[in-house]
Amino acid sequence: MIIMQNDYTDLITVDELCELMMISRNAAYRLLSSGKLRCFRFGRIWKIPRQSVNDYIREQSFLA
């Protein structure tokens, strides 16, 4: 039997996204709503995998 352990600290909030990317909350919500950044909602709360932020930055900066 394989037991998977998830580290949920890899999920960040909108406020943390704003800090990481140095953007406003409005810009963050536009980015999340656009689908350009992988994320999901749990009720009214957005959850963003930290890796998806890294992937988005890499794609946008042509470092991929």
CHARMM internal coordinates of N, CA and C (Angstrom, degrees):
IC EDIT
DIST 1 N 1 CA 1.4415
DIST 1 CA 1 C 1.5267
ANGL 1 N 1 CA 1 C 109.38
DIST 1 C 2 N 1.3278
ANGL 1 CA 1 C 2 N 117.03
DIHE 1 N 1 CA 1 C 2 N 132.15
DIST 2 N 2 CA 1.4550
ANGL 1 C 2 N 2 CA 122.56
DIHE 1 CA 1 C 2 N 2 CA 179.63
DIST 2 CA 2 C 1.5182
ANGL 2 N 2 CA 2 C 108.50
DIHE 1 C 2 N 2 CA 2 C -98.27
DIST 2 C 3 N 1.3039
ANGL 2 CA 2 C 3 N 116.15
DIHE 2 N 2 CA 2 C 3 N 126.49
DIST 3 N 3 CA 1.4568
ANGL 2 C 3 N 3 CA 121.29
DIHE 2 CA 2 C 3 N 3 CA 176.82
DIST 3 CA 3 C 1.5161
ANGL 3 N 3 CA 3 C 107.76
DIHE 2 C 3 N 3 CA 3 C -106.90
DIST 3 C 4 N 1.3185
ANGL 3 CA 3 C 4 N 115.63
DIHE 3 N 3 CA 3 C 4 N 122.13
DIST 4 N 4 CA 1.4641
ANGL 3 C 4 N 4 CA 120.21
DIHE 3 CA 3 C 4 N 4 CA 179.69
DIST 4 CA 4 C 1.5179
ANGL 4 N 4 CA 4 C 108.67
DIHE 3 C 4 N 4 CA 4 C -97.06
DIST 4 C 5 N 1.2962
ANGL 4 CA 4 C 5 N 115.19
DIHE 4 N 4 CA 4 C 5 N 130.89
DIST 5 N 5 CA 1.4523
ANGL 4 C 5 N 5 CA 119.58
DIHE 4 CA 4 C 5 N 5 CA 175.29
DIST 5 CA 5 C 1.5155
ANGL 5 N 5 CA 5 C 108.22
DIHE 4 C 5 N 5 CA 5 C -108.14
DIST 5 C 6 N 1.3140
ANGL 5 CA 5 C 6 N 115.79
DIHE 5 N 5 CA 5 C 6 N 126.25
DIST 6 N 6 CA 1.4570
ANGL 5 C 6 N 6 CA 121.01
DIHE 5 CA 5 C 6 N 6 CA 179.52
DIST 6 CA 6 C 1.5148
ANGL 6 N 6 CA 6 C 109.14
DIHE 5 C 6 N 6 CA 6 C -104.24
DIST 6 C 7 N 1.3053
ANGL 6 CA 6 C 7 N 115.42
DIHE 6 N 6 CA 6 C 7 N 137.06
DIST 7 N 7 CA 1.4534
ANGL 6 C 7 N 7 CA 120.36
DIHE 6 CA 6 C 7 N 7 CA 175.21
DIST 7 CA 7 C 1.5263
ANGL 7 N 7 CA 7 C 106.98
DIHE 6 C 7 N 7 CA 7 C -102.50
DIST 7 C 8 N 1.3199
ANGL 7 CA 7 C 8 N 116.17
DIHE 7 N 7 CA 7 C 8 N 99.70
DIST 8 N 8 CA 1.4548
ANGL 7 C 8 N 8 CA 120.34
DIHE 7 CA 7 C 8 N 8 CA -174.40
DIST 8 CA 8 C 1.5191
ANGL 8 N 8 CA 8 C 112.78
DIHE 7 C 8 N 8 CA 8 C -76.64
DIST 8 C 9 N 1.3189
ANGL 8 CA 8 C 9 N 117.32
DIHE 8 N 8 CA 8 C 9 N 1.51
DIST 9 N 9 CA 1.4536
ANGL 8 C 9 N 9 CA 118.55
DIHE 8 CA 8 C 9 N 9 CA 173.00
DIST 9 CA 9 C 1.5306
ANGL 9 N 9 CA 9 C 109.90
DIHE 8 C 9 N 9 CA 9 C -73.61
DIST 9 C 10 N 1.3270
ANGL 9 CA 9 C 10 N 116.45
DIHE 9 N 9 CA 9 C 10 N -7.90
DIST 10 N 10 CA 1.4624
ANGL 9 C 10 N 10 CA 120.64
DIHE 9 CA 9 C 10 N 10 CA 176.49
DIST 10 CA 10 C 1.5201
ANGL 10 N 10 CA 10 C 111.64
DIHE 9 C 10 N 10 CA 10 C -78.57
DIST 10 C 11 N 1.3335
ANGL 10 CA 10 C 11 N 117.50
DIHE 10 N 10 CA 10 C 11 N -2.45
DIST 11 N 11 CA 1.4632
ANGL 10 C 11 N 11 CA 121.75
DIHE 10 CA 10 C 11 N 11 CA 174.93
DIST 11 CA 11 C 1.5180
ANGL 11 N 11 CA 11 C 108.24
DIHE 10 C 11 N 11 CA 11 C -98.59
DIST 11 C 12 N 1.3330
ANGL 11 CA 11 C 12 N 115.81
DIHE 11 N 11 CA 11 C 12 N 133.37
DIST 12 N 12 CA 1.4569
ANGL 11 C 12 N 12 CA 119.58
DIHE 11 CA 11 C 12 N 12 CA 179.51
DIST 12 CA 12 C 1.5245
ANGL 12 N 12 CA 12 C 110.16
DIHE 11 C 12 N 12 CA 12 C -117.12
DIST 12 C 13 N 1.3093
ANGL 12 CA 12 C 13 N 115.87
DIHE 12 N 12 CA 12 C 13 N 164.53
DIST 13 N 13 CA 1.4569
ANGL 12 C 13 N 13 CA 122.68
DIHE 12 CA 12 C 13 N 13 CA -179.93
DIST 13 CA 13 C 1.5292
ANGL 13 N 13 CA 13 C 109.86
DIHE 12 C 13 N 13 CA 13 C -96.99
DIST 13 C 14 N 1.3071
ANGL 13 CA 13 C 14 N 115.71
DIHE 13 N 13 CA 13 C 14 N 174.14
DIST 14 N 14 CA 1.4666
ANGL 13 C 14 N 14 CA 120.92
DIHE 13 CA 13 C 14 N 14 CA 177.58
DIST 14 CA 14 C 1.5346
ANGL 14 N 14 CA 14 C 109.93
DIHE 13 C 14 N 14 CA 14 C -61.84
DIST 14 C 15 N 1.3308
ANGL 14 CA 14 C 15 N 116.89
DIHE 14 N 14 CA 14 C 15 N -41.64
DIST 15 N 15 CA 1.4699
ANGL 14 C 15 N 15 CA 119.52
DIHE 14 CA 14 C 15 N 15 CA 179.15
DIST 15 CA 15 C 1.5248
ANGL 15 N 15 CA 15 C 111.55
DIHE 14 C 15 N 15 CA 15 C -61.54
DIST 15 C 16 N 1.3228
ANGL 15 CA 15 C 16 N 116.49
DIHE 15 N 15 CA 15 C 16 N -40.97
DIST 16 N 16 CA 1.4678
ANGL 15 C 16 N 16 CA 119.83
DIHE 15 CA 15 C 16 N 16 CA 178.15
DIST 16 CA 16 C 1.5242
ANGL 16 N 16 CA 16 C 111.01
DIHE 15 C 16 N 16 CA 16 C -67.39
DIST 16 C 17 N 1.3414
ANGL 16 CA 16 C 17 N 117.06
DIHE 16 N 16 CA 16 C 17 N -37.12
DIST 17 N 17 CA 1.4639
ANGL 16 C 17 N 17 CA 121.10
DIHE 16 CA 16 C 17 N 17 CA 175.76
DIST 17 CA 17 C 1.5234
ANGL 17 N 17 CA 17 C 110.24
DIHE 16 C 17 N 17 CA 17 C -60.29
DIST 17 C 18 N 1.3312
ANGL 17 CA 17 C 18 N 116.02
DIHE 17 N 17 CA 17 C 18 N -43.39
DIST 18 N 18 CA 1.4675
ANGL 17 C 18 N 18 CA 120.64
DIHE 17 CA 17 C 18 N 18 CA 179.21
DIST 18 CA 18 C 1.5279
ANGL 18 N 18 CA 18 C 110.76
DIHE 17 C 18 N 18 CA 18 C -59.98
DIST 18 C 19 N 1.3153
ANGL 18 CA 18 C 19 N 116.56
DIHE 18 N 18 CA 18 C 19 N -42.81
DIST 19 N 19 CA 1.4679
ANGL 18 C 19 N 19 CA 120.47
DIHE 18 CA 18 C 19 N 19 CA 179.10
DIST 19 CA 19 C 1.5149
ANGL 19 N 19 CA 19 C 111.38
DIHE 18 C 19 N 19 CA 19 C -65.98
DIST 19 C 20 N 1.3323
ANGL 19 CA 19 C 20 N 116.60
DIHE 19 N 19 CA 19 C 20 N -46.43
DIST 20 N 20 CA 1.4659
ANGL 19 C 20 N 20 CA 120.77
DIHE 19 CA 19 C 20 N 20 CA -178.21
DIST 20 CA 20 C 1.5252
ANGL 20 N 20 CA 20 C 112.34
DIHE 19 C 20 N 20 CA 20 C -60.73
DIST 20 C 21 N 1.3332
ANGL 20 CA 20 C 21 N 115.68
DIHE 20 N 20 CA 20 C 21 N -43.83
DIST 21 N 21 CA 1.4592
ANGL 20 C 21 N 21 CA 119.71
DIHE 20 CA 20 C 21 N 21 CA -174.47
DIST 21 CA 21 C 1.5225
ANGL 21 N 21 CA 21 C 113.27
DIHE 20 C 21 N 21 CA 21 C -96.86
DIST 21 C 22 N 1.3436
ANGL 21 CA 21 C 22 N 116.14
DIHE 21 N 21 CA 21 C 22 N -3.69
DIST 22 N 22 CA 1.4602
ANGL 21 C 22 N 22 CA 121.66
DIHE 21 CA 21 C 22 N 22 CA -178.67
DIST 22 CA 22 C 1.5232
ANGL 22 N 22 CA 22 C 111.25
DIHE 21 C 22 N 22 CA 22 C 54.47
DIST 22 C 23 N 1.3493
ANGL 22 CA 22 C 23 N 114.18
DIHE 22 N 22 CA 22 C 23 N 53.01
DIST 23 N 23 CA 1.4626
ANGL 22 C 23 N 23 CA 121.14
DIHE 22 CA 22 C 23 N 23 CA 179.06
DIST 23 CA 23 C 1.5254
ANGL 23 N 23 CA 23 C 108.92
DIHE 22 C 23 N 23 CA 23 C -128.49
DIST 23 C 24 N 1.3154
ANGL 23 CA 23 C 24 N 115.59
DIHE 23 N 23 CA 23 C 24 N 163.99
DIST 24 N 24 CA 1.4658
ANGL 23 C 24 N 24 CA 120.66
DIHE 23 CA 23 C 24 N 24 CA 179.04
DIST 24 CA 24 C 1.5302
ANGL 24 N 24 CA 24 C 109.95
DIHE 23 C 24 N 24 CA 24 C -77.38
DIST 24 C 25 N 1.3216
ANGL 24 CA 24 C 25 N 115.59
DIHE 24 N 24 CA 24 C 25 N 166.21
DIST 25 N 25 CA 1.4711
ANGL 24 C 25 N 25 CA 120.42
DIHE 24 CA 24 C 25 N 25 CA 177.35
DIST 25 CA 25 C 1.5335
ANGL 25 N 25 CA 25 C 110.19
DIHE 24 C 25 N 25 CA 25 C -63.19
DIST 25 C 26 N 1.3315
ANGL 25 CA 25 C 26 N 116.92
DIHE 25 N 25 CA 25 C 26 N -39.13
DIST 26 N 26 CA 1.4731
ANGL 25 C 26 N 26 CA 119.70
DIHE 25 CA 25 C 26 N 26 CA 178.54
DIST 26 CA 26 C 1.5229
ANGL 26 N 26 CA 26 C 111.04
DIHE 25 C 26 N 26 CA 26 C -61.27
DIST 26 C 27 N 1.3175
ANGL 26 CA 26 C 27 N 116.81
DIHE 26 N 26 CA 26 C 27 N -43.80
DIST 27 N 27 CA 1.4654
ANGL 26 C 27 N 27 CA 121.10
DIHE 26 CA 26 C 27 N 27 CA 178.55
DIST 27 CA 27 C 1.5226
ANGL 27 N 27 CA 27 C 110.35
DIHE 26 C 27 N 27 CA 27 C -64.00
DIST 27 C 28 N 1.3297
ANGL 27 CA 27 C 28 N 116.80
DIHE 27 N 27 CA 27 C 28 N -39.11
DIST 28 N 28 CA 1.4636
ANGL 27 C 28 N 28 CA 120.88
DIHE 27 CA 27 C 28 N 28 CA 179.42
DIST 28 CA 28 C 1.5268
ANGL 28 N 28 CA 28 C 110.46
DIHE 27 C 28 N 28 CA 28 C -63.78
DIST 28 C 29 N 1.3275
ANGL 28 CA 28 C 29 N 117.25
DIHE 28 N 28 CA 28 C 29 N -45.73
DIST 29 N 29 CA 1.4621
ANGL 28 C 29 N 29 CA 120.23
DIHE 28 CA 28 C 29 N 29 CA 179.68
DIST 29 CA 29 C 1.5243
ANGL 29 N 29 CA 29 C 111.80
DIHE 28 C 29 N 29 CA 29 C -64.97
DIST 29 C 30 N 1.3301
ANGL 29 CA 29 C 30 N 117.54
DIHE 29 N 29 CA 29 C 30 N -36.50
DIST 30 N 30 CA 1.4713
ANGL 29 C 30 N 30 CA 120.18
DIHE 29 CA 29 C 30 N 30 CA 175.72
DIST 30 CA 30 C 1.5202
ANGL 30 N 30 CA 30 C 110.27
DIHE 29 C 30 N 30 CA 30 C -63.17
DIST 30 C 31 N 1.3294
ANGL 30 CA 30 C 31 N 116.54
DIHE 30 N 30 CA 30 C 31 N -42.68
DIST 31 N 31 CA 1.4596
ANGL 30 C 31 N 31 CA 121.26
DIHE 30 CA 30 C 31 N 31 CA 179.61
DIST 31 CA 31 C 1.5292
ANGL 31 N 31 CA 31 C 110.55
DIHE 30 C 31 N 31 CA 31 C -63.95
DIST 31 C 32 N 1.3124
ANGL 31 CA 31 C 32 N 117.53
DIHE 31 N 31 CA 31 C 32 N -44.41
DIST 32 N 32 CA 1.4630
ANGL 31 C 32 N 32 CA 121.24
DIHE 31 CA 31 C 32 N 32 CA 179.71
DIST 32 CA 32 C 1.5255
ANGL 32 N 32 CA 32 C 111.26
DIHE 31 C 32 N 32 CA 32 C -64.51
DIST 32 C 33 N 1.3144
ANGL 32 CA 32 C 33 N 116.88
DIHE 32 N 32 CA 32 C 33 N -42.41
DIST 33 N 33 CA 1.4677
ANGL 32 C 33 N 33 CA 121.26
DIHE 32 CA 32 C 33 N 33 CA -178.81
DIST 33 CA 33 C 1.5209
ANGL 33 N 33 CA 33 C 112.63
DIHE 32 C 33 N 33 CA 33 C -69.65
DIST 33 C 34 N 1.3191
ANGL 33 CA 33 C 34 N 116.97
DIHE 33 N 33 CA 33 C 34 N -25.65
DIST 34 N 34 CA 1.4659
ANGL 33 C 34 N 34 CA 120.91
DIHE 33 CA 33 C 34 N 34 CA -177.29
DIST 34 CA 34 C 1.5164
ANGL 34 N 34 CA 34 C 113.11
DIHE 33 C 34 N 34 CA 34 C -72.03
DIST 34 C 35 N 1.3351
ANGL 34 CA 34 C 35 N 116.92
DIHE 34 N 34 CA 34 C 35 N -21.44
DIST 35 N 35 CA 1.4660
ANGL 34 C 35 N 35 CA 120.13
DIHE 34 CA 34 C 35 N 35 CA -177.03
DIST 35 CA 35 C 1.5142
ANGL 35 N 35 CA 35 C 113.49
DIHE 34 C 35 N 35 CA 35 C 84.43
DIST 35 C 36 N 1.3180
ANGL 35 CA 35 C 36 N 118.06
DIHE 35 N 35 CA 35 C 36 N 2.25
DIST 36 N 36 CA 1.4645
ANGL 35 C 36 N 36 CA 121.29
DIHE 35 CA 35 C 36 N 36 CA -179.84
DIST 36 CA 36 C 1.5235
ANGL 36 N 36 CA 36 C 112.17
DIHE 35 C 36 N 36 CA 36 C -75.45
DIST 36 C 37 N 1.3103
ANGL 36 CA 36 C 37 N 115.59
DIHE 36 N 36 CA 36 C 37 N -17.63
DIST 37 N 37 CA 1.4569
ANGL 36 C 37 N 37 CA 121.81
DIHE 36 CA 36 C 37 N 37 CA -179.69
DIST 37 CA 37 C 1.5249
ANGL 37 N 37 CA 37 C 107.42
DIHE 36 C 37 N 37 CA 37 C -121.04
DIST 37 C 38 N 1.3252
ANGL 37 CA 37 C 38 N 116.89
DIHE 37 N 37 CA 37 C 38 N 122.68
DIST 38 N 38 CA 1.4646
ANGL 37 C 38 N 38 CA 119.76
DIHE 37 CA 37 C 38 N 38 CA -179.54
DIST 38 CA 38 C 1.5223
ANGL 38 N 38 CA 38 C 109.63
DIHE 37 C 38 N 38 CA 38 C -64.45
DIST 38 C 39 N 1.3143
ANGL 38 CA 38 C 39 N 116.02
DIHE 38 N 38 CA 38 C 39 N 128.88
DIST 39 N 39 CA 1.4560
ANGL 38 C 39 N 39 CA 121.55
DIHE 38 CA 38 C 39 N 39 CA -179.19
DIST 39 CA 39 C 1.5166
ANGL 39 N 39 CA 39 C 108.22
DIHE 38 C 39 N 39 CA 39 C -165.75
DIST 39 C 40 N 1.3131
ANGL 39 CA 39 C 40 N 116.07
DIHE 39 N 39 CA 39 C 40 N 175.55
DIST 40 N 40 CA 1.4549
ANGL 39 C 40 N 40 CA 120.08
DIHE 39 CA 39 C 40 N 40 CA 175.91
DIST 40 CA 40 C 1.5171
ANGL 40 N 40 CA 40 C 109.04
DIHE 39 C 40 N 40 CA 40 C -149.98
DIST 40 C 41 N 1.3078
ANGL 40 CA 40 C 41 N 114.54
DIHE 40 N 40 CA 40 C 41 N 164.42
DIST 41 N 41 CA 1.4631
ANGL 40 C 41 N 41 CA 120.15
DIHE 40 CA 40 C 41 N 41 CA 179.43
DIST 41 CA 41 C 1.5176
ANGL 41 N 41 CA 41 C 108.91
DIHE 40 C 41 N 41 CA 41 C -114.74
DIST 41 C 42 N 1.2985
ANGL 41 CA 41 C 42 N 114.89
DIHE 41 N 41 CA 41 C 42 N 139.37
DIST 42 N 42 CA 1.4580
ANGL 41 C 42 N 42 CA 122.33
DIHE 41 CA 41 C 42 N 42 CA 172.09
DIST 42 CA 42 C 1.5156
ANGL 42 N 42 CA 42 C 105.18
DIHE 41 C 42 N 42 CA 42 C -117.13
DIST 42 C 43 N 1.3214
ANGL 42 CA 42 C 43 N 115.61
DIHE 42 N 42 CA 42 C 43 N 96.21
DIST 43 N 43 CA 1.4582
ANGL 42 C 43 N 43 CA 119.81
DIHE 42 CA 42 C 43 N 43 CA -171.12
DIST 43 CA 43 C 1.5182
ANGL 43 N 43 CA 43 C 108.66
DIHE 42 C 43 N 43 CA 43 C 70.26
DIST 43 C 44 N 1.3183
ANGL 43 CA 43 C 44 N 116.08
DIHE 43 N 43 CA 43 C 44 N -120.04
DIST 44 N 44 CA 1.4650
ANGL 43 C 44 N 44 CA 120.90
DIHE 43 CA 43 C 44 N 44 CA 179.30
DIST 44 CA 44 C 1.5190
ANGL 44 N 44 CA 44 C 112.15
DIHE 43 C 44 N 44 CA 44 C -99.39
DIST 44 C 45 N 1.3212
ANGL 44 CA 44 C 45 N 117.06
DIHE 44 N 44 CA 44 C 45 N 0.81
DIST 45 N 45 CA 1.4634
ANGL 44 C 45 N 45 CA 121.38
DIHE 44 CA 44 C 45 N 45 CA -174.00
DIST 45 CA 45 C 1.5263
ANGL 45 N 45 CA 45 C 110.07
DIHE 44 C 45 N 45 CA 45 C -101.13
DIST 45 C 46 N 1.3316
ANGL 45 CA 45 C 46 N 115.76
DIHE 45 N 45 CA 45 C 46 N 125.37
DIST 46 N 46 CA 1.4630
ANGL 45 C 46 N 46 CA 121.96
DIHE 45 CA 45 C 46 N 46 CA 176.79
DIST 46 CA 46 C 1.5192
ANGL 46 N 46 CA 46 C 108.88
DIHE 45 C 46 N 46 CA 46 C -82.49
DIST 46 C 47 N 1.3233
ANGL 46 CA 46 C 47 N 116.07
DIHE 46 N 46 CA 46 C 47 N 138.23
DIST 47 N 47 CA 1.4592
ANGL 46 C 47 N 47 CA 123.05
DIHE 46 CA 46 C 47 N 47 CA 173.87
DIST 47 CA 47 C 1.5265
ANGL 47 N 47 CA 47 C 107.29
DIHE 46 C 47 N 47 CA 47 C -122.87
DIST 47 C 48 N 1.3223
ANGL 47 CA 47 C 48 N 115.51
DIHE 47 N 47 CA 47 C 48 N 129.66
DIST 48 N 48 CA 1.4542
ANGL 47 C 48 N 48 CA 120.61
DIHE 47 CA 47 C 48 N 48 CA -174.74
DIST 48 CA 48 C 1.5226
ANGL 48 N 48 CA 48 C 109.09
DIHE 47 C 48 N 48 CA 48 C -124.83
DIST 48 C 49 N 1.3370
ANGL 48 CA 48 C 49 N 117.54
DIHE 48 N 48 CA 48 C 49 N 119.79
DIST 49 N 49 CA 1.4639
ANGL 48 C 49 N 49 CA 118.57
DIHE 48 CA 48 C 49 N 49 CA 175.08
DIST 49 CA 49 C 1.5307
ANGL 49 N 49 CA 49 C 110.07
DIHE 48 C 49 N 49 CA 49 C -65.48
DIST 49 C 50 N 1.3141
ANGL 49 CA 49 C 50 N 116.36
DIHE 49 N 49 CA 49 C 50 N 131.55
DIST 50 N 50 CA 1.4619
ANGL 49 C 50 N 50 CA 121.13
DIHE 49 CA 49 C 50 N 50 CA -179.36
DIST 50 CA 50 C 1.5299
ANGL 50 N 50 CA 50 C 110.75
DIHE 49 C 50 N 50 CA 50 C -55.95
DIST 50 C 51 N 1.3324
ANGL 50 CA 50 C 51 N 116.75
DIHE 50 N 50 CA 50 C 51 N -37.00
DIST 51 N 51 CA 1.4617
ANGL 50 C 51 N 51 CA 120.07
DIHE 50 CA 50 C 51 N 51 CA -179.75
DIST 51 CA 51 C 1.5226
ANGL 51 N 51 CA 51 C 111.51
DIHE 50 C 51 N 51 CA 51 C -63.56
DIST 51 C 52 N 1.3287
ANGL 51 CA 51 C 52 N 118.24
DIHE 51 N 51 CA 51 C 52 N -33.63
DIST 52 N 52 CA 1.4626
ANGL 51 C 52 N 52 CA 119.74
DIHE 51 CA 51 C 52 N 52 CA 179.48
DIST 52 CA 52 C 1.5263
ANGL 52 N 52 CA 52 C 111.03
DIHE 51 C 52 N 52 CA 52 C -67.35
DIST 52 C 53 N 1.3373
ANGL 52 CA 52 C 53 N 117.09
DIHE 52 N 52 CA 52 C 53 N -31.47
DIST 53 N 53 CA 1.4680
ANGL 52 C 53 N 53 CA 120.76
DIHE 52 CA 52 C 53 N 53 CA 175.46
DIST 53 CA 53 C 1.5245
ANGL 53 N 53 CA 53 C 109.14
DIHE 52 C 53 N 53 CA 53 C -66.85
DIST 53 C 54 N 1.3309
ANGL 53 CA 53 C 54 N 116.16
DIHE 53 N 53 CA 53 C 54 N -45.42
DIST 54 N 54 CA 1.4670
ANGL 53 C 54 N 54 CA 120.06
DIHE 53 CA 53 C 54 N 54 CA 178.36
DIST 54 CA 54 C 1.5211
ANGL 54 N 54 CA 54 C 110.86
DIHE 53 C 54 N 54 CA 54 C -60.43
DIST 54 C 55 N 1.3421
ANGL 54 CA 54 C 55 N 117.03
DIHE 54 N 54 CA 54 C 55 N -43.90
DIST 55 N 55 CA 1.4649
ANGL 54 C 55 N 55 CA 121.25
DIHE 54 CA 54 C 55 N 55 CA 179.19
DIST 55 CA 55 C 1.5229
ANGL 55 N 55 CA 55 C 111.14
DIHE 54 C 55 N 55 CA 55 C -62.62
DIST 55 C 56 N 1.3231
ANGL 55 CA 55 C 56 N 117.55
DIHE 55 N 55 CA 55 C 56 N -43.21
DIST 56 N 56 CA 1.4577
ANGL 55 C 56 N 56 CA 121.77
DIHE 55 CA 55 C 56 N 56 CA -179.84
DIST 56 CA 56 C 1.5322
ANGL 56 N 56 CA 56 C 110.92
DIHE 55 C 56 N 56 CA 56 C -61.84
DIST 56 C 57 N 1.3147
ANGL 56 CA 56 C 57 N 116.30
DIHE 56 N 56 CA 56 C 57 N -45.85
DIST 57 N 57 CA 1.4706
ANGL 56 C 57 N 57 CA 120.08
DIHE 56 CA 56 C 57 N 57 CA -179.92
DIST 57 CA 57 C 1.5291
ANGL 57 N 57 CA 57 C 110.06
DIHE 56 C 57 N 57 CA 57 C -62.81
DIST 57 C 58 N 1.3236
ANGL 57 CA 57 C 58 N 116.71
DIHE 57 N 57 CA 57 C 58 N -42.65
DIST 58 N 58 CA 1.4642
ANGL 57 C 58 N 58 CA 120.86
DIHE 57 CA 57 C 58 N 58 CA 179.62
DIST 58 CA 58 C 1.5277
ANGL 58 N 58 CA 58 C 110.37
DIHE 57 C 58 N 58 CA 58 C -62.08
DIST 58 C 59 N 1.3458
ANGL 58 CA 58 C 59 N 117.49
DIHE 58 N 58 CA 58 C 59 N -44.47
DIST 59 N 59 CA 1.4574
ANGL 58 C 59 N 59 CA 121.06
DIHE 58 CA 58 C 59 N 59 CA 179.68
DIST 59 CA 59 C 1.5256
ANGL 59 N 59 CA 59 C 111.73
DIHE 58 C 59 N 59 CA 59 C -64.38
DIST 59 C 60 N 1.3228
ANGL 59 CA 59 C 60 N 116.91
DIHE 59 N 59 CA 59 C 60 N -42.64
DIST 60 N 60 CA 1.4555
ANGL 59 C 60 N 60 CA 120.87
DIHE 59 CA 59 C 60 N 60 CA -177.60
DIST 60 CA 60 C 1.5183
ANGL 60 N 60 CA 60 C 112.93
DIHE 59 C 60 N 60 CA 60 C -70.38
DIST 60 C 61 N 1.3157
ANGL 60 CA 60 C 61 N 116.50
DIHE 60 N 60 CA 60 C 61 N -27.16
DIST 61 N 61 CA 1.4686
ANGL 60 C 61 N 61 CA 119.88
DIHE 60 CA 60 C 61 N 61 CA -178.72
DIST 61 CA 61 C 1.5246
ANGL 61 N 61 CA 61 C 111.87
DIHE 60 C 61 N 61 CA 61 C -96.83
DIST 61 C 62 N 1.3297
ANGL 61 CA 61 C 62 N 116.71
DIHE 61 N 61 CA 61 C 62 N 7.22
DIST 62 N 62 CA 1.4492
ANGL 61 C 62 N 62 CA 122.66
DIHE 61 CA 61 C 62 N 62 CA 178.14
DIST 62 CA 62 C 1.5300
ANGL 62 N 62 CA 62 C 112.57
DIHE 61 C 62 N 62 CA 62 C 60.08
DIST 62 C 63 N 1.3235
ANGL 62 CA 62 C 63 N 117.10
DIHE 62 N 62 CA 62 C 63 N 31.30
DIST 63 N 63 CA 1.4608
ANGL 62 C 63 N 63 CA 121.65
DIHE 62 CA 62 C 63 N 63 CA 177.74
DIST 63 CA 63 C 1.5229
ANGL 63 N 63 CA 63 C 111.82
DIHE 62 C 63 N 63 CA 63 C -93.94
DIST 63 C 64 N 1.3347
ANGL 63 CA 63 C 64 N 116.65
DIHE 63 N 63 CA 63 C 64 N -3.94
DIST 64 N 64 CA 1.4759
ANGL 63 C 64 N 64 CA 120.37
DIHE 63 CA 63 C 64 N 64 CA -177.31
DIST 64 CA 64 C 1.5011
ANGL 64 N 64 CA 64 C 111.01
DIHE 63 C 64 N 64 CA 64 C -73.69
END
COOR INIT
IC SEED 1 N 1 CA 1 C
IC BUILD
